[in-house]
Amino acid sequence: MVEIGSKAPEFELLSDTEKTVRLVDMHGHKIIIYFYPKADTPGCTKQACALRDAYPQIEAKNAFVIGISPDPPSRLVKFRDKYSLPFVLLSDPDHTVAKAYGAWGEKKMYGKSYEGIIRSHFAIDAEGNFSEAKIKVKPLSTADLAIKII
């Protein structure tokens, strides 16, 4: 479980452009990290587009947005381009970062249990500490939460 004020787990993941992105390189900026199950699905598209539409307000407050999913970079770049997403998307194929943030766990659908990405939202302050953590968020609430806390 993530504790507000604690250090966010560092990570190094490939982006949609297959460049390595490290959390440590973004220290000094506020960061909104959101985890989503799969690119270009209805809920994930709503979530990403809501953040896209709110991005000018987020960027004006010296903050970045990072979307993380298990999708490979090739799928992420198509998703980003299709919806003109102005923020970076990262590939976490083995769920290491999702697990470290508490965004991987048991889910249920139609009475069956399985493990997967739990749609989540985290805010990290300029020092690299958690300032907010929400697990099981609705797709459209991530953008509102981001604007509210930055």
Sequence and secondary structure as in RCSB ss.txt:
>XXXX:A:sequence
MVEIGSKAPEFELLSDTEKTVRLVDMHGHKIIIYFYPKADTPGCTKQACALRDAYPQIEAKNAFVIGISPDPPSR
LVKFRDKYSLPFVLLSDPDHTVAKAYGAWGEKKMYGKSYEGIIRSHFAIDAEGNFSEAKIKVKPLSTADLAIKII
>XXXX:A:secstr
   TTSB    EEEETTS EEEGGGGTTSEEEEEE S TTSHHHHHHHHHHHHHHHHHHHTTEEEEEEESS HHH
HHHHHHHHT  SEEEE TT HHHHHHT EEEEEETTEEEEEE  EEEEE TTSBEEEEEES  TTHHHHHHHHH 
